[in-house]
């Protein structure tokens, strides 16, 4: 039933690439499925909003997503820090450290 995006520690980049390719080529319609949301519900173990988030992260970070990890990528996207410098910094930090640094940056920027 669920062919891709099985729940574990998140999908692999290859799975996200496969879903993006299906979406862009409208290949999911070949199986008689009318919408991409319906395709997600039938073929994955995730909610459509989660899959759309993964697609957005992949389109923003590309192959870097594999090394970065989903949690760090979400944080960087939330705080708008998507340049190469921040990606490299994030790879060397834990998720908690990254979140603290991003909060400090945001707080300094608002003063």
TIZA-791997 format. One record per atom (N, C-alpha, C): x, y, z. Coordinates in steps of 0.05 Angstrom, whole numbers, padded with zeros to 5 digits, always signed. Example, Ala and Ser with C-alpha at 12.3 -4.5 7.8 and 13.67 -1.06 7.14 Angstrom:
BEGIN
+00264-00114+00156+00246-00090+00156+00264-00066+00156+00257-00045+00142+00273-00021+00143+00258+00001+00157
//
This chain:
BEGIN
+00016-00024+00000+00000+00000+00000+00017+00025+00000+00033+00029+00021+00050+00053+00023+00077+00046+00010+00081+00056-00014+00105+00049-00029+00129+00067-00022+00124+00092-00016+00146+00110-00010+00140+00125+00016+00161+00138+00026+00158+00154+00051+00148+00138+00074+00160+00116+00079+00152+00100+00103+00162+00114+00128+00147+00114+00149+00155+00128+00173+00178+00114+00186+00198+00129+00191+00222+00122+00206+00234+00148+00215+00258+00154+00208+00270+00179+00216+00267+00200+00194+00246+00198+00179+00242+00217+00157+00250+00205+00130+00240+00216+00109+00247+00205+00082+00275+00211+00074+00285+00195+00056+00312+00200+00044+00308+00219+00021+00330+00232+00014+00330+00252-00008+00320+00239-00034+00329+00214-00039+00321+00200-00063+00290+00197-00065+00277+00192-00042+00248+00190-00042+00235+00217-00048+00246+00238-00037+00235+00264-00042+00238+00271-00072+00262+00265-00083+00267+00270-00112+00246+00255-00129+00241+00231-00121+00221+00214-00136+00193+00226-00136+00185+00236-00112+00159+00248-00110+00157+00274-00125+00178+00290-00124+00179+00316-00139+00177+00310-00169+00191+00290-00178+00190+00283-00207+00162+00274-00215+00149+00258-00198+00122+00249-00204+00103+00273-00204+00106+00291-00186+00088+00315-00184+00092+00333-00208+00117+00338-00216+00122+00357-00238+00113+00345-00265+00114+00319-00268+00107+00306-00293+00077+00297-00293+00063+00302-00271+00036+00292-00268+00033+00262-00272+00054+00247-00266+00054+00218-00270+00036+00204-00251+00029+00216-00229+00012+00203-00209-00016+00199-00220-00024+00214-00241-00051+00212-00253-00054+00186-00269-00032+00173-00276-00033+00149-00293-00047+00126-00278-00047+00127-00252-00060+00105-00237-00089+00112-00231-00101+00132-00244-00128+00139-00239-00132+00157-00215-00111+00167-00204-00112+00185-00181-00116+00213-00191-00136+00227-00180-00143+00253-00190-00126+00276-00181-00117+00275-00156-00101+00298-00145-00076+00288-00132-00057+00306-00129-00032+00300-00116-00036+00294-00087-00055+00308-00074-00061+00302-00046-00071+00274-00042-00088+00265-00060-00099+00238-00059-00076+00218-00063-00058+00224-00081-00035+00207-00086-00019+00204-00060-00014+00226-00046+00001+00226-00021-00013+00209+00000-00039+00212+00002-00054+00197+00022-00052+00167+00017-00053+00159-00009-00054+00131-00016-00026+00118-00015-00006+00133-00023+00021+00120-00027+00042+00127-00006+00035+00143+00013+00055+00149+00034+00042+00146+00061+00059+00146+00082+00049+00144+00109+00048+00172+00122+00051+00193+00107+00051+00220+00117+00027+00236+00108+00022+00257+00123+00000+00275+00115+00010+00292+00092-00008+00301+00075+00000+00318+00052+00016+00343+00060+00009+00356+00082+00024+00380+00090+00053+00373+00097+00058+00349+00108+00085+00341+00114+00101+00336+00088+00088+00323+00069+00102+00318+00043+00108+00344+00029+00089+00363+00030+00094+00389+00017+00117+00404+00031+00120+00400+00057+00142+00412+00072+00168+00400+00062+00169+00373+00060+00193+00360+00050+00201+00369+00022+00181+00373+00005+00186+00382-00022+00198+00410-00022+00187+00428-00005+00197+00455-00002+00226+00455+00008+00232+00438+00028+00259+00436+00038+00278+00426+00016+00269+00406+00001+00286+00396-00021+00291+00417-00042+00270+00432-00049+00274+00453-00070+00292+00475-00060+00292+00480-00034+00309+00501-00022+00338+00492-00019+00342+00468-00008+00369+00459-00001+00381+00439-00020+00365+00426-00037+00375+00406-00056+00389+00383-00042+00411+00374-00053+00426+00351-00042+00437+00356-00014+00441+00382-00007+00451+00389+00019+00432+00378+00041+00407+00374+00035+00388+00365+00054+00396+00339+00067+00409+00321+00052+00418+00295+00062+00438+00299+00085+00457+00317+00082+00478+00322+00102+00467+00339+00125+00449+00357+00118+00439+00376+00138+00419+00363+00157+00401+00347+00147+00380+00335+00163+00355+00352+00162+00332+00339+00166+00306+00353+00163+00301+00373+00185+00309+00367+00210+00304+00386+00232+00320+00412+00229+00345+00409+00222+00361+00433+00218+00351+00449+00193+00344+00435+00172+00334+00448+00148+00308+00464+00154+00291+00452+00170+00266+00466+00178+00272+00491+00193+00291+00489+00212+00299+00513+00228+00310+00535+00210+00329+00528+00192+00341+00548+00174+00320+00561+00157+00301+00545+00147+00280+00556+00130+00262+00574+00146+00255+00566+00170+00237+00582+00187+00249+00610+00193+00276+00611+00197+00289+00636+00204+00300+00650+00179+00296+00639+00155+00304+00652+00131+00334+00651+00126+00348+00633+00137+00378+00631+00135+00384+00608+00116+00382+00613+00090+00386+00591+00071+00411+00593+00054+00429+00612+00061+00454+00614+00046+00474+00593+00054+00495+00590+00037+00515+00569+00041+00529+00571+00068+00534+00596+00077+00548+00600+00103+00532+00588+00125+00506+00593+00126+00489+00582+00147+00487+00552+00145+00486+00541+00121+00484+00512+00118+00509+00499+00129+00532+00510+00123+00557+00499+00133+00559+00501+00164+00550+00524+00175+00550+00527+00204+00531+00507+00217+00508+00503+00205+00488+00485+00216+00498+00456+00216+00513+00448+00197+00524+00421+00196+00541+00414+00220+00555+00435+00230+00573+00431+00253+00560+00433+00280+00534+00440+00281+00520+00443+00306+00499+00422+00310+00491+00419+00335+00468+00402+00341+00443+00419+00335+00420+00406+00334+00395+00420+00329+00389+00441+00351+00394+00433+00375+00389+00452+00398+00407+00476+00396+00433+00472+00391+00452+00494+00388+00444+00513+00365+00436+00501+00343+00428+00517+00320+00403+00534+00327+00384+00522+00340+00360+00537+00348+00367+00560+00366+00385+00556+00385+00393+00577+00403+00407+00600+00388+00425+00593+00370+00439+00613+00354+00420+00629+00337+00401+00615+00324+00382+00629+00307+00364+00648+00323+00356+00639+00347+00339+00656+00364+00355+00681+00373+00380+00677+00380+00397+00700+00387+00399+00720+00364+00404+00709+00340+00406+00726+00316+00380+00742+00311+00358+00728+00314+00332+00741+00310+00328+00763+00332+00335+00757+00356+00332+00775+00378+00349+00800+00374+00374+00796+00365+00392+00819+00360+00382+00836+00337+00370+00823+00318+00360+00837+00295+00335+00854+00301+00320+00846+00322+00296+00860+00329+00301+00884+00348+00325+00885+00359+00331+00907+00378+00339+00932+00363
//
